[in-house]
Amino acid sequence: MTTSGSGGAVLDLAPLSFAGGLRAAGRDVRDGLRLLPLAFALGWLDIRMRYRGSMLGPFWLTISTAVMVAALGFLYATLFHMTLRDYLPFLSLSLVLWSFLSTVISESAGVFVQESRLIQASRMPFSVYACRALIRNALILLHNAAVVVVVLLIFRVVPGDLWLLVPATALWIVDCMAIMLCLGLLGARFRDIPPIVASLIQVFFFITPIIWRPELVGPMRRWLLLDPFYPLLSIMRTPLLGESAGLMVWGAALAHSALLLICASLVFARFRARIAYWI
């Protein structure tokens, strides 16, 4: 600890306690939320720069999503002996939502490493970079949502309790921010995290009800609640399909989210101050 003259400012070089780290992490997130307009501007700039010179821009992703939904829909509807009216809306919603989730998780492992120059050149809350990546992927999700709207209109699917989308969306935002901050920090420290995350995402794509409906596993469906992605997808997917997720699915989604939030808070509070040195 040093002082600058009598009554001057005090520079405390002692490491923060755990409680102090939690408070500092909370201030980081709070200050980052205050800079949401900046994060939105940076996220929109990322979209414009990525598709600079392209005639259709991010709508190329929409076209590729539509082609994938059509191709997989006709194929797997035949394999699973399901009608297109029952299967294609489910598949389109699943693929669009999974594309958003998987991209957010993949990018979260390198969110701070990719922003290393900006982090070292300026002093901003680390949560701003997480918000930037989240907003960028949310804008892409809105483009791909056009595919879902068209499919629902073609098959005249009437959504159910749309008010459930409000808590579901809030839960998605909290989970995505927690994943960004936690995996971003771990990815800055351990450069093996990105390939590990990519491998796990591929595994979860096949074991999570995305291209197959959960009813196909019969009595084993209750074990799907252990899959952290299934409840999260279900609470967003079922209201749009006019179905009900059920209290057990909501309970599992809240339990997984609480565990994720606790882990992210502990990791971010403990190691947040070291990010600038690790990158």
C-alpha positions as CSV (number, residue, x, y, z in Angstrom):
1,M,0.0,0.0,0.0
2,T,1.4,3.4,-1.0
3,T,0.1,6.9,-0.3
4,S,0.7,10.1,-2.3
5,G,1.4,12.8,0.3
6,S,-0.7,13.4,3.5
7,G,-4.3,12.7,2.8
8,G,-3.6,11.7,-0.8
9,A,-5.1,8.9,-2.7
10,V,-4.3,5.4,-1.5
11,L,-3.2,2.7,-3.9
12,D,-4.0,-0.7,-2.4
13,L,-2.0,-3.4,-4.2
14,A,-3.3,-6.2,-2.0
15,P,-5.3,-8.9,-3.8
16,L,-9.1,-8.7,-3.5
17,S,-10.8,-11.0,-1.1
18,F,-13.5,-13.4,-2.4
19,A,-16.2,-11.0,-1.3
20,G,-14.4,-8.1,-2.9
21,G,-14.0,-10.2,-6.1
22,L,-17.8,-10.8,-6.2
23,R,-18.5,-7.1,-5.8
24,A,-16.0,-6.2,-8.5
25,A,-17.6,-8.8,-10.8
26,G,-21.0,-7.4,-10.1
27,R,-19.9,-3.9,-10.9
28,D,-18.4,-5.2,-14.1
29,V,-21.7,-6.7,-15.2
30,R,-23.6,-3.6,-14.1
31,D,-21.3,-1.3,-16.0
32,G,-21.4,-3.5,-19.0
33,L,-25.2,-3.4,-19.1
34,R,-25.0,0.4,-19.0
35,L,-23.0,0.2,-22.1
36,L,-25.5,-1.9,-24.0
37,P,-25.9,0.8,-26.8
38,L,-22.2,0.5,-27.4
39,A,-22.3,-3.3,-27.4
40,F,-25.3,-3.2,-29.9
41,A,-23.4,-0.8,-32.2
42,L,-20.3,-3.1,-32.1
43,G,-22.4,-6.2,-32.7
44,W,-24.1,-4.5,-35.7
45,L,-20.8,-3.4,-37.0
46,D,-19.5,-7.0,-36.8
47,I,-22.5,-8.1,-39.0
48,R,-21.8,-5.4,-41.5
49,M,-18.1,-6.1,-41.7
50,R,-18.6,-9.9,-42.0
51,Y,-20.9,-9.5,-45.1
52,R,-19.3,-6.4,-46.6
53,G,-19.6,-6.6,-50.4
54,S,-22.2,-9.3,-50.2
55,M,-25.5,-8.7,-52.1
56,L,-27.7,-10.6,-49.6
57,G,-25.6,-10.2,-46.5
58,P,-26.6,-12.3,-43.5
59,F,-29.6,-13.6,-45.5
60,W,-27.2,-16.1,-46.9
61,L,-27.5,-17.8,-43.5
62,T,-31.2,-17.7,-43.8
63,I,-31.1,-19.3,-47.2
64,S,-28.7,-22.1,-46.0
65,T,-31.0,-22.7,-43.0
66,A,-34.0,-23.0,-45.2
67,V,-32.3,-25.5,-47.5
68,M,-31.1,-27.5,-44.5
69,V,-34.6,-27.6,-43.0
70,A,-36.2,-28.7,-46.3
71,A,-33.6,-31.4,-47.0
72,L,-33.5,-32.8,-43.5
73,G,-37.3,-32.4,-43.0
74,F,-38.2,-34.6,-46.0
75,L,-35.5,-37.2,-45.2
76,Y,-36.1,-37.6,-41.4
77,A,-39.9,-37.4,-41.6
78,T,-39.7,-40.5,-43.8
79,L,-37.2,-42.2,-41.5
80,F,-39.2,-41.5,-38.4
81,H,-42.5,-42.2,-40.1
82,M,-43.9,-38.8,-39.3
83,T,-46.0,-36.4,-41.3
84,L,-44.4,-33.2,-42.5
85,R,-47.0,-31.1,-40.7
86,D,-45.9,-32.6,-37.4
87,Y,-42.1,-32.8,-38.0
88,L,-41.1,-29.8,-40.2
89,P,-42.2,-27.1,-37.7
90,F,-40.4,-28.9,-34.9
91,L,-37.2,-29.3,-37.0
92,S,-37.1,-25.7,-38.2
93,L,-37.5,-24.4,-34.7
94,S,-34.9,-26.8,-33.3
95,L,-32.3,-26.1,-35.9
96,V,-32.6,-22.3,-35.7
97,L,-32.5,-22.3,-31.9
98,W,-29.6,-24.8,-31.8
99,S,-27.7,-22.8,-34.3
100,F,-27.9,-19.8,-32.0
101,L,-27.0,-21.7,-28.9
102,S,-24.1,-23.7,-30.5
103,T,-22.6,-20.5,-32.0
104,V,-22.8,-18.6,-28.8
105,I,-21.1,-21.4,-26.9
106,S,-18.4,-21.9,-29.6
107,E,-17.6,-18.1,-29.7
108,S,-17.7,-17.8,-25.9
109,A,-14.5,-19.9,-25.6
110,G,-12.6,-17.2,-27.5
111,V,-14.6,-14.0,-26.7
112,F,-11.8,-12.4,-24.7
113,V,-8.9,-13.7,-26.8
114,Q,-10.4,-12.3,-30.0
115,E,-10.8,-8.9,-28.3
116,S,-7.3,-8.9,-26.9
117,R,-6.2,-5.7,-28.7
118,L,-9.2,-3.8,-27.6
119,I,-8.9,-5.0,-24.0
120,Q,-5.3,-4.0,-23.8
121,A,-5.9,-0.7,-25.5
122,S,-8.9,0.5,-23.5
123,R,-10.5,0.1,-20.1
124,M,-14.0,-1.2,-20.4
125,P,-16.0,-3.8,-18.5
126,F,-15.3,-7.3,-19.7
127,S,-19.0,-8.0,-19.8
128,V,-19.2,-5.5,-22.8
129,Y,-17.4,-8.0,-25.0
130,A,-19.8,-10.8,-24.0
131,C,-22.8,-8.5,-24.7
132,R,-21.3,-7.7,-28.1
133,A,-21.0,-11.4,-29.1
134,L,-24.4,-12.1,-27.7
135,I,-26.1,-9.3,-29.6
136,R,-24.2,-10.2,-32.8
137,N,-25.6,-13.8,-32.7
138,A,-29.1,-12.5,-31.7
139,L,-29.2,-10.4,-34.9
140,I,-28.3,-13.5,-36.9
141,L,-31.1,-15.4,-35.0
142,L,-33.6,-12.8,-36.1
143,H,-32.7,-13.3,-39.7
144,N,-33.0,-17.1,-39.4
145,A,-36.3,-16.7,-37.6
146,A,-37.9,-15.9,-41.0
147,V,-37.5,-19.6,-41.9
148,V,-39.5,-20.6,-38.8
149,V,-42.3,-18.0,-39.5
150,V,-42.7,-19.3,-43.1
151,V,-42.9,-22.9,-42.0
152,L,-45.4,-22.2,-39.2
153,L,-47.5,-20.3,-41.7
154,I,-47.4,-23.0,-44.4
155,F,-48.5,-25.7,-41.9
156,R,-50.9,-23.4,-40.1
157,V,-49.3,-24.1,-36.7
158,V,-51.1,-22.0,-34.0
159,P,-48.7,-21.0,-31.1
160,G,-49.9,-21.6,-27.6
161,D,-49.1,-19.7,-24.4
162,L,-46.8,-17.0,-26.0
163,W,-46.4,-15.3,-22.6
164,L,-44.1,-18.1,-21.6
165,L,-41.6,-16.8,-24.1
166,V,-40.9,-13.9,-21.8
167,P,-39.4,-15.9,-18.9
168,A,-37.9,-18.3,-21.4
169,T,-36.1,-15.5,-23.3
170,A,-34.9,-14.0,-20.0
171,L,-33.5,-17.4,-19.0
172,W,-31.8,-17.7,-22.3
173,I,-30.2,-14.3,-21.9
174,V,-28.9,-15.1,-18.4
175,D,-27.6,-18.5,-19.5
176,C,-25.8,-17.1,-22.5
177,M,-24.2,-14.3,-20.6
178,A,-23.1,-16.8,-17.9
179,I,-21.6,-19.1,-20.6
180,M,-19.8,-16.2,-22.3
181,L,-18.2,-14.9,-19.1
182,C,-17.3,-18.4,-17.7
183,L,-16.0,-20.1,-20.9
184,G,-14.5,-16.8,-22.1
185,L,-12.3,-16.6,-19.0
186,L,-11.4,-20.3,-19.2
187,G,-10.6,-20.0,-22.9
188,A,-8.3,-17.1,-22.2
189,R,-6.4,-19.2,-19.6
190,F,-6.4,-22.6,-21.3
191,R,-6.2,-22.5,-25.1
192,D,-7.5,-26.2,-25.3
193,I,-11.0,-25.0,-24.3
194,P,-12.2,-24.1,-27.8
195,P,-11.6,-27.5,-29.5
196,I,-13.0,-29.3,-26.4
197,V,-16.1,-27.1,-26.5
198,A,-16.5,-27.8,-30.3
199,S,-16.3,-31.5,-29.7
200,L,-18.9,-31.5,-26.9
201,I,-21.3,-29.4,-29.0
202,Q,-21.2,-32.1,-31.8
203,V,-21.9,-34.8,-29.2
204,F,-24.8,-32.9,-27.7
205,F,-26.3,-32.2,-31.1
206,F,-27.0,-35.9,-31.6
207,I,-28.1,-36.8,-28.0
208,T,-30.4,-33.7,-27.7
209,P,-33.9,-33.8,-29.3
210,I,-33.1,-31.5,-32.2
211,I,-33.5,-33.6,-35.3
212,W,-35.6,-36.2,-33.4
213,R,-38.6,-35.7,-31.2
214,P,-38.3,-36.6,-27.5
215,E,-41.3,-38.9,-27.7
216,L,-39.3,-41.4,-29.8
217,V,-37.2,-42.5,-26.7
218,G,-40.4,-43.6,-24.8
219,P,-39.9,-44.2,-21.1
220,M,-36.3,-42.9,-21.3
221,R,-37.6,-39.4,-21.9
222,R,-37.3,-38.5,-18.3
223,W,-33.5,-39.0,-18.5
224,L,-33.4,-36.2,-21.1
225,L,-33.9,-33.7,-18.2
226,L,-30.2,-34.4,-17.3
227,D,-29.3,-32.9,-20.7
228,P,-28.8,-29.2,-20.0
229,F,-29.9,-28.3,-23.6
230,Y,-33.1,-30.2,-23.7
231,P,-35.0,-28.1,-21.1
232,L,-33.6,-24.9,-22.5
233,L,-34.7,-25.7,-26.0
234,S,-38.1,-27.1,-24.9
235,I,-39.2,-24.0,-22.9
236,M,-38.7,-21.9,-26.0
237,R,-39.9,-24.4,-28.6
238,T,-43.1,-25.8,-27.1
239,P,-45.1,-22.5,-26.8
240,L,-44.4,-21.7,-30.5
241,L,-45.6,-25.2,-31.5
242,G,-48.8,-24.9,-29.4
243,E,-47.6,-27.5,-26.9
244,S,-46.8,-27.5,-23.2
245,A,-43.3,-28.1,-21.8
246,G,-44.6,-29.1,-18.3
247,L,-43.4,-28.2,-14.8
248,M,-40.6,-30.8,-14.7
249,V,-39.0,-29.3,-17.8
250,W,-39.2,-25.8,-16.4
251,G,-37.8,-27.0,-13.1
252,A,-34.9,-28.7,-14.9
253,A,-34.3,-25.6,-16.9
254,L,-34.2,-23.4,-13.8
255,A,-32.0,-25.9,-12.0
256,H,-29.4,-26.1,-14.8
257,S,-29.5,-22.3,-15.1
258,A,-28.9,-21.8,-11.4
259,L,-26.0,-24.2,-11.4
260,L,-24.5,-22.5,-14.4
261,L,-25.0,-19.0,-12.9
262,I,-23.3,-20.1,-9.6
263,C,-20.3,-21.6,-11.5
264,A,-20.0,-18.5,-13.8
265,S,-20.2,-16.1,-10.8
266,L,-17.5,-18.0,-8.9
267,V,-15.1,-18.3,-11.9
268,F,-15.6,-14.7,-13.1
269,A,-15.3,-13.2,-9.6
270,R,-12.1,-15.2,-8.8
271,F,-10.2,-14.7,-12.1
272,R,-11.7,-11.6,-13.7
273,A,-8.7,-9.4,-12.8
274,R,-6.3,-11.8,-14.7
275,I,-7.9,-11.7,-18.1
276,A,-5.8,-8.9,-19.4
277,Y,-2.6,-10.8,-18.5
278,W,-3.8,-14.2,-19.9
279,I,-4.7,-12.8,-23.4
